[in-house]
Amino acid sequence: QVQLVESGGGSVQSGGSLRLSCAASGLIISDYCMGWFRQAPGKEREGVASIDTYAATSYADSVKDRFTISIDAAKNTLYLHMNSLKPEDTAMYYCAADRGPSCSRAYAGDNFYRFLGSEADFPYWGQGTQVTVSP
């Protein structure tokens, strides 16, 4: 049985930092495309970042150069390092595992890959962790 458990959310002021963690059991996360999604009140869930089995990463435009996704294979844990947080980053953050090893992404220039994955690509989800950024 696959379980993904997020932690690390909290309340910070604008410009602050947080590190989200996603501890996995029932699957080896380095064998799958892993993603972070977020959902703000009244908005649809959106993809934030992904990392594939080759450690290739991609991001949403809105978090470019501020967020970093990573994996600690020894701990079977996914991370999202969030810097320069803005009030518009306030949302419930979810980690998710894809069905396969590759993530959907596209090269957008300037060494930046845009995350194209959708909820439908990810069958396994955590319960979420809340991030609140105050002005």
PyMOL commands that place a pseudoatom at each C-alpha (Angstrom):
pseudoatom trace, name=CA, resn=GLN, resi=1, chain=A, elem=C, hetatm=0, pos=[0.000, 0.000, 0.000]
pseudoatom trace, name=CA, resn=VAL, resi=2, chain=A, elem=C, hetatm=0, pos=[1.399, 3.346, -1.062]
pseudoatom trace, name=CA, resn=GLN, resi=3, chain=A, elem=C, hetatm=0, pos=[1.480, 6.093, 1.546]
pseudoatom trace, name=CA, resn=LEU, resi=4, chain=A, elem=C, hetatm=0, pos=[2.735, 9.645, 1.102]
pseudoatom trace, name=CA, resn=VAL, resi=5, chain=A, elem=C, hetatm=0, pos=[2.908, 11.826, 4.200]
pseudoatom trace, name=CA, resn=GLU, resi=6, chain=A, elem=C, hetatm=0, pos=[3.681, 15.530, 3.893]
pseudoatom trace, name=CA, resn=SER, resi=7, chain=A, elem=C, hetatm=0, pos=[5.069, 17.729, 6.651]
pseudoatom trace, name=CA, resn=GLY, resi=8, chain=A, elem=C, hetatm=0, pos=[6.821, 21.038, 7.084]
pseudoatom trace, name=CA, resn=GLY, resi=9, chain=A, elem=C, hetatm=0, pos=[4.035, 23.452, 6.316]
pseudoatom trace, name=CA, resn=GLY, resi=10, chain=A, elem=C, hetatm=0, pos=[3.362, 26.475, 8.471]
pseudoatom trace, name=CA, resn=SER, resi=11, chain=A, elem=C, hetatm=0, pos=[2.908, 30.217, 8.607]
pseudoatom trace, name=CA, resn=VAL, resi=12, chain=A, elem=C, hetatm=0, pos=[5.661, 32.564, 7.479]
pseudoatom trace, name=CA, resn=GLN, resi=13, chain=A, elem=C, hetatm=0, pos=[5.998, 36.186, 6.483]
pseudoatom trace, name=CA, resn=SER, resi=14, chain=A, elem=C, hetatm=0, pos=[6.536, 37.289, 2.925]
pseudoatom trace, name=CA, resn=GLY, resi=15, chain=A, elem=C, hetatm=0, pos=[10.126, 36.695, 1.895]
pseudoatom trace, name=CA, resn=GLY, resi=16, chain=A, elem=C, hetatm=0, pos=[10.522, 33.762, 4.264]
pseudoatom trace, name=CA, resn=SER, resi=17, chain=A, elem=C, hetatm=0, pos=[11.409, 30.148, 3.575]
pseudoatom trace, name=CA, resn=LEU, resi=18, chain=A, elem=C, hetatm=0, pos=[10.005, 26.713, 4.279]
pseudoatom trace, name=CA, resn=ARG, resi=19, chain=A, elem=C, hetatm=0, pos=[11.001, 23.159, 3.446]
pseudoatom trace, name=CA, resn=LEU, resi=20, chain=A, elem=C, hetatm=0, pos=[8.246, 20.659, 2.810]
pseudoatom trace, name=CA, resn=SER, resi=21, chain=A, elem=C, hetatm=0, pos=[8.887, 16.945, 3.184]
pseudoatom trace, name=CA, resn=CYS, resi=22, chain=A, elem=C, hetatm=0, pos=[7.027, 13.954, 1.793]
pseudoatom trace, name=CA, resn=ALA, resi=23, chain=A, elem=C, hetatm=0, pos=[7.881, 10.614, 3.367]
pseudoatom trace, name=CA, resn=ALA, resi=24, chain=A, elem=C, hetatm=0, pos=[6.942, 7.677, 1.162]
pseudoatom trace, name=CA, resn=SER, resi=25, chain=A, elem=C, hetatm=0, pos=[6.235, 4.037, 1.880]
pseudoatom trace, name=CA, resn=GLY, resi=26, chain=A, elem=C, hetatm=0, pos=[5.054, 1.267, -0.414]
pseudoatom trace, name=CA, resn=LEU, resi=27, chain=A, elem=C, hetatm=0, pos=[7.034, 2.576, -3.379]
pseudoatom trace, name=CA, resn=ILE, resi=28, chain=A, elem=C, hetatm=0, pos=[10.581, 3.671, -4.147]
pseudoatom trace, name=CA, resn=ILE, resi=29, chain=A, elem=C, hetatm=0, pos=[10.163, 7.309, -5.090]
pseudoatom trace, name=CA, resn=SER, resi=30, chain=A, elem=C, hetatm=0, pos=[13.381, 7.427, -7.125]
pseudoatom trace, name=CA, resn=ASP, resi=31, chain=A, elem=C, hetatm=0, pos=[11.729, 4.938, -9.519]
pseudoatom trace, name=CA, resn=TYR, resi=32, chain=A, elem=C, hetatm=0, pos=[8.841, 7.297, -10.294]
pseudoatom trace, name=CA, resn=CYS, resi=33, chain=A, elem=C, hetatm=0, pos=[8.089, 10.787, -11.416]
pseudoatom trace, name=CA, resn=MET, resi=34, chain=A, elem=C, hetatm=0, pos=[7.263, 12.672, -8.224]
pseudoatom trace, name=CA, resn=GLY, resi=35, chain=A, elem=C, hetatm=0, pos=[5.443, 15.959, -8.052]
pseudoatom trace, name=CA, resn=TRP, resi=36, chain=A, elem=C, hetatm=0, pos=[4.313, 18.740, -5.770]
pseudoatom trace, name=CA, resn=PHE, resi=37, chain=A, elem=C, hetatm=0, pos=[0.928, 20.336, -6.330]
pseudoatom trace, name=CA, resn=ARG, resi=38, chain=A, elem=C, hetatm=0, pos=[-0.911, 23.083, -4.480]
pseudoatom trace, name=CA, resn=GLN, resi=39, chain=A, elem=C, hetatm=0, pos=[-4.465, 24.259, -4.117]
pseudoatom trace, name=CA, resn=ALA, resi=40, chain=A, elem=C, hetatm=0, pos=[-5.501, 27.657, -2.867]
pseudoatom trace, name=CA, resn=PRO, resi=41, chain=A, elem=C, hetatm=0, pos=[-9.034, 28.317, -1.578]
pseudoatom trace, name=CA, resn=GLY, resi=42, chain=A, elem=C, hetatm=0, pos=[-11.440, 28.680, -4.464]
pseudoatom trace, name=CA, resn=LYS, resi=43, chain=A, elem=C, hetatm=0, pos=[-8.855, 27.679, -7.044]
pseudoatom trace, name=CA, resn=GLU, resi=44, chain=A, elem=C, hetatm=0, pos=[-8.023, 24.530, -8.941]
pseudoatom trace, name=CA, resn=ARG, resi=45, chain=A, elem=C, hetatm=0, pos=[-5.123, 22.344, -7.929]
pseudoatom trace, name=CA, resn=GLU, resi=46, chain=A, elem=C, hetatm=0, pos=[-1.993, 23.282, -9.873]
pseudoatom trace, name=CA, resn=GLY, resi=47, chain=A, elem=C, hetatm=0, pos=[1.323, 21.600, -10.481]
pseudoatom trace, name=CA, resn=VAL, resi=48, chain=A, elem=C, hetatm=0, pos=[4.289, 23.243, -8.785]
pseudoatom trace, name=CA, resn=ALA, resi=49, chain=A, elem=C, hetatm=0, pos=[7.322, 21.037, -9.446]
pseudoatom trace, name=CA, resn=SER, resi=50, chain=A, elem=C, hetatm=0, pos=[8.366, 17.577, -10.561]
pseudoatom trace, name=CA, resn=ILE, resi=51, chain=A, elem=C, hetatm=0, pos=[11.435, 15.348, -10.490]
pseudoatom trace, name=CA, resn=ASP, resi=52, chain=A, elem=C, hetatm=0, pos=[11.960, 12.165, -12.480]
pseudoatom trace, name=CA, resn=THR, resi=53, chain=A, elem=C, hetatm=0, pos=[14.092, 9.073, -12.065]
pseudoatom trace, name=CA, resn=TYR, resi=54, chain=A, elem=C, hetatm=0, pos=[17.071, 10.862, -13.636]
pseudoatom trace, name=CA, resn=ALA, resi=55, chain=A, elem=C, hetatm=0, pos=[16.659, 13.752, -11.191]
pseudoatom trace, name=CA, resn=ALA, resi=56, chain=A, elem=C, hetatm=0, pos=[15.506, 16.014, -14.005]
pseudoatom trace, name=CA, resn=THR, resi=57, chain=A, elem=C, hetatm=0, pos=[13.334, 18.749, -12.581]
pseudoatom trace, name=CA, resn=SER, resi=58, chain=A, elem=C, hetatm=0, pos=[10.643, 21.092, -13.830]
pseudoatom trace, name=CA, resn=TYR, resi=59, chain=A, elem=C, hetatm=0, pos=[8.658, 23.931, -12.281]
pseudoatom trace, name=CA, resn=ALA, resi=60, chain=A, elem=C, hetatm=0, pos=[5.637, 26.131, -12.695]
pseudoatom trace, name=CA, resn=ASP, resi=61, chain=A, elem=C, hetatm=0, pos=[6.469, 29.603, -13.996]
pseudoatom trace, name=CA, resn=SER, resi=62, chain=A, elem=C, hetatm=0, pos=[5.154, 31.139, -10.787]
pseudoatom trace, name=CA, resn=VAL, resi=63, chain=A, elem=C, hetatm=0, pos=[7.805, 29.447, -8.632]
pseudoatom trace, name=CA, resn=LYS, resi=64, chain=A, elem=C, hetatm=0, pos=[10.754, 29.666, -11.005]
pseudoatom trace, name=CA, resn=ASP, resi=65, chain=A, elem=C, hetatm=0, pos=[14.047, 30.433, -9.254]
pseudoatom trace, name=CA, resn=ARG, resi=66, chain=A, elem=C, hetatm=0, pos=[12.329, 30.366, -5.838]
pseudoatom trace, name=CA, resn=PHE, resi=67, chain=A, elem=C, hetatm=0, pos=[11.409, 26.710, -5.274]
pseudoatom trace, name=CA, resn=THR, resi=68, chain=A, elem=C, hetatm=0, pos=[13.626, 23.633, -5.568]
pseudoatom trace, name=CA, resn=ILE, resi=69, chain=A, elem=C, hetatm=0, pos=[12.440, 20.026, -5.647]
pseudoatom trace, name=CA, resn=SER, resi=70, chain=A, elem=C, hetatm=0, pos=[14.761, 17.260, -4.506]
pseudoatom trace, name=CA, resn=ILE, resi=71, chain=A, elem=C, hetatm=0, pos=[14.874, 13.657, -3.328]
pseudoatom trace, name=CA, resn=ASP, resi=72, chain=A, elem=C, hetatm=0, pos=[16.786, 11.885, -0.584]
pseudoatom trace, name=CA, resn=ALA, resi=73, chain=A, elem=C, hetatm=0, pos=[16.780, 8.335, -1.917]
pseudoatom trace, name=CA, resn=ALA, resi=74, chain=A, elem=C, hetatm=0, pos=[18.229, 6.888, 1.297]
pseudoatom trace, name=CA, resn=LYS, resi=75, chain=A, elem=C, hetatm=0, pos=[15.282, 8.297, 3.248]
pseudoatom trace, name=CA, resn=ASN, resi=76, chain=A, elem=C, hetatm=0, pos=[12.778, 7.700, 0.436]
pseudoatom trace, name=CA, resn=THR, resi=77, chain=A, elem=C, hetatm=0, pos=[11.681, 11.297, 0.972]
pseudoatom trace, name=CA, resn=LEU, resi=78, chain=A, elem=C, hetatm=0, pos=[10.733, 14.069, -1.422]
pseudoatom trace, name=CA, resn=TYR, resi=79, chain=A, elem=C, hetatm=0, pos=[11.388, 17.715, -0.569]
pseudoatom trace, name=CA, resn=LEU, resi=80, chain=A, elem=C, hetatm=0, pos=[10.255, 21.123, -1.734]
pseudoatom trace, name=CA, resn=HIS, resi=81, chain=A, elem=C, hetatm=0, pos=[12.528, 23.959, -0.693]
pseudoatom trace, name=CA, resn=MET, resi=82, chain=A, elem=C, hetatm=0, pos=[10.617, 27.225, -0.899]
pseudoatom trace, name=CA, resn=ASN, resi=83, chain=A, elem=C, hetatm=0, pos=[12.407, 30.583, -0.734]
pseudoatom trace, name=CA, resn=SER, resi=84, chain=A, elem=C, hetatm=0, pos=[11.257, 34.172, -1.193]
pseudoatom trace, name=CA, resn=LEU, resi=85, chain=A, elem=C, hetatm=0, pos=[7.711, 33.149, -0.334]
pseudoatom trace, name=CA, resn=LYS, resi=86, chain=A, elem=C, hetatm=0, pos=[4.867, 35.410, -1.408]
pseudoatom trace, name=CA, resn=PRO, resi=87, chain=A, elem=C, hetatm=0, pos=[1.280, 35.692, -0.133]
pseudoatom trace, name=CA, resn=GLU, resi=88, chain=A, elem=C, hetatm=0, pos=[0.123, 34.149, -3.413]
pseudoatom trace, name=CA, resn=ASP, resi=89, chain=A, elem=C, hetatm=0, pos=[2.017, 30.971, -2.465]
pseudoatom trace, name=CA, resn=THR, resi=90, chain=A, elem=C, hetatm=0, pos=[-0.547, 30.397, 0.298]
pseudoatom trace, name=CA, resn=ALA, resi=91, chain=A, elem=C, hetatm=0, pos=[-2.175, 27.018, -0.368]
pseudoatom trace, name=CA, resn=MET, resi=92, chain=A, elem=C, hetatm=0, pos=[-2.449, 23.411, 0.680]
pseudoatom trace, name=CA, resn=TYR, resi=93, chain=A, elem=C, hetatm=0, pos=[0.562, 21.590, -0.743]
pseudoatom trace, name=CA, resn=TYR, resi=94, chain=A, elem=C, hetatm=0, pos=[0.389, 17.962, -1.834]
pseudoatom trace, name=CA, resn=CYS, resi=95, chain=A, elem=C, hetatm=0, pos=[3.011, 15.501, -2.956]
pseudoatom trace, name=CA, resn=ALA, resi=96, chain=A, elem=C, hetatm=0, pos=[2.097, 12.909, -5.547]
pseudoatom trace, name=CA, resn=ALA, resi=97, chain=A, elem=C, hetatm=0, pos=[3.578, 9.921, -7.347]
pseudoatom trace, name=CA, resn=ASP, resi=98, chain=A, elem=C, hetatm=0, pos=[3.115, 9.268, -11.066]
pseudoatom trace, name=CA, resn=ARG, resi=99, chain=A, elem=C, hetatm=0, pos=[2.501, 5.871, -12.674]
pseudoatom trace, name=CA, resn=GLY, resi=100, chain=A, elem=C, hetatm=0, pos=[5.899, 5.808, -14.343]
pseudoatom trace, name=CA, resn=PRO, resi=101, chain=A, elem=C, hetatm=0, pos=[9.443, 7.167, -14.270]
pseudoatom trace, name=CA, resn=SER, resi=102, chain=A, elem=C, hetatm=0, pos=[9.072, 10.141, -16.609]
pseudoatom trace, name=CA, resn=CYS, resi=103, chain=A, elem=C, hetatm=0, pos=[7.539, 13.527, -15.917]
pseudoatom trace, name=CA, resn=SER, resi=104, chain=A, elem=C, hetatm=0, pos=[5.716, 15.660, -18.437]
pseudoatom trace, name=CA, resn=ARG, resi=105, chain=A, elem=C, hetatm=0, pos=[7.718, 18.831, -18.992]
pseudoatom trace, name=CA, resn=ALA, resi=106, chain=A, elem=C, hetatm=0, pos=[8.814, 21.178, -21.733]
pseudoatom trace, name=CA, resn=TYR, resi=107, chain=A, elem=C, hetatm=0, pos=[11.921, 23.257, -22.258]
pseudoatom trace, name=CA, resn=ALA, resi=108, chain=A, elem=C, hetatm=0, pos=[11.016, 26.915, -21.929]
pseudoatom trace, name=CA, resn=GLY, resi=109, chain=A, elem=C, hetatm=0, pos=[14.405, 28.481, -22.558]
pseudoatom trace, name=CA, resn=ASP, resi=110, chain=A, elem=C, hetatm=0, pos=[17.149, 29.860, -20.328]
pseudoatom trace, name=CA, resn=ASN, resi=111, chain=A, elem=C, hetatm=0, pos=[17.805, 26.424, -18.831]
pseudoatom trace, name=CA, resn=PHE, resi=112, chain=A, elem=C, hetatm=0, pos=[14.229, 26.322, -17.457]
pseudoatom trace, name=CA, resn=TYR, resi=113, chain=A, elem=C, hetatm=0, pos=[11.883, 23.343, -17.817]
pseudoatom trace, name=CA, resn=ARG, resi=114, chain=A, elem=C, hetatm=0, pos=[8.177, 23.974, -17.330]
pseudoatom trace, name=CA, resn=PHE, resi=115, chain=A, elem=C, hetatm=0, pos=[6.120, 21.394, -15.443]
pseudoatom trace, name=CA, resn=LEU, resi=116, chain=A, elem=C, hetatm=0, pos=[3.255, 20.113, -17.623]
pseudoatom trace, name=CA, resn=GLY, resi=117, chain=A, elem=C, hetatm=0, pos=[1.917, 17.296, -15.458]
pseudoatom trace, name=CA, resn=SER, resi=118, chain=A, elem=C, hetatm=0, pos=[-1.732, 17.162, -14.461]
pseudoatom trace, name=CA, resn=GLU, resi=119, chain=A, elem=C, hetatm=0, pos=[-3.572, 15.576, -11.551]
pseudoatom trace, name=CA, resn=ALA, resi=120, chain=A, elem=C, hetatm=0, pos=[-4.702, 12.729, -13.789]
pseudoatom trace, name=CA, resn=ASP, resi=121, chain=A, elem=C, hetatm=0, pos=[-1.089, 11.620, -14.273]
pseudoatom trace, name=CA, resn=PHE, resi=122, chain=A, elem=C, hetatm=0, pos=[-0.616, 10.986, -10.545]
pseudoatom trace, name=CA, resn=PRO, resi=123, chain=A, elem=C, hetatm=0, pos=[-2.571, 8.146, -8.913]
pseudoatom trace, name=CA, resn=TYR, resi=124, chain=A, elem=C, hetatm=0, pos=[-0.956, 8.442, -5.458]
pseudoatom trace, name=CA, resn=TRP, resi=125, chain=A, elem=C, hetatm=0, pos=[-1.415, 11.476, -3.198]
pseudoatom trace, name=CA, resn=GLY, resi=126, chain=A, elem=C, hetatm=0, pos=[-0.598, 12.621, 0.291]
pseudoatom trace, name=CA, resn=GLN, resi=127, chain=A, elem=C, hetatm=0, pos=[-3.028, 14.354, 2.609]
pseudoatom trace, name=CA, resn=GLY, resi=128, chain=A, elem=C, hetatm=0, pos=[-1.457, 17.778, 2.189]
pseudoatom trace, name=CA, resn=THR, resi=129, chain=A, elem=C, hetatm=0, pos=[0.289, 20.346, 4.359]
pseudoatom trace, name=CA, resn=GLN, resi=130, chain=A, elem=C, hetatm=0, pos=[-0.841, 23.955, 4.699]
pseudoatom trace, name=CA, resn=VAL, resi=131, chain=A, elem=C, hetatm=0, pos=[1.436, 26.864, 3.807]
pseudoatom trace, name=CA, resn=THR, resi=132, chain=A, elem=C, hetatm=0, pos=[0.325, 30.359, 4.758]
pseudoatom trace, name=CA, resn=VAL, resi=133, chain=A, elem=C, hetatm=0, pos=[2.345, 33.423, 3.781]
pseudoatom trace, name=CA, resn=SER, resi=134, chain=A, elem=C, hetatm=0, pos=[1.420, 36.744, 5.338]
pseudoatom trace, name=CA, resn=PRO, resi=135, chain=A, elem=C, hetatm=0, pos=[2.248, 40.114, 3.741]
for i in range(1, 135): cmd.bond("trace and resi %d" % i, "trace and resi %d" % (i + 1))
show_as sticks, trace
zoom trace
